[in-house]
C-alpha cells in the first residue's frame, strides 16, 4: 500500500497516510476540521542514478545464457589451453538497413 502525503491549505497541517489505491482520498483535515485536506505530489522513496542501471544490470546483451551445470556433475570440465587461441573472433554484425 502506498503512503500519501496530505496538506491542509487552511492550517498547514501535514500528515502521511497509508492507504489502499482503491481508498477515497481524505478531504477533511484531522487538525482543524476544514474540507481543505489534499494529496501532495512528492518524490519517490528511491532514485535510479548512474550510467544506466537497466543497460548494465538487466538488459540482454545478445549472448545466450550459459547452461547451468546439472546436479550430477562434480565439476565442470576445463577447456584445453591450446584450443583457446585457435578460434577466430566473430565479425561484428552489420546494422540492419531501414
Order of alpha helices (4+ residues) and beta strands (2+ residues): beta-beta-beta
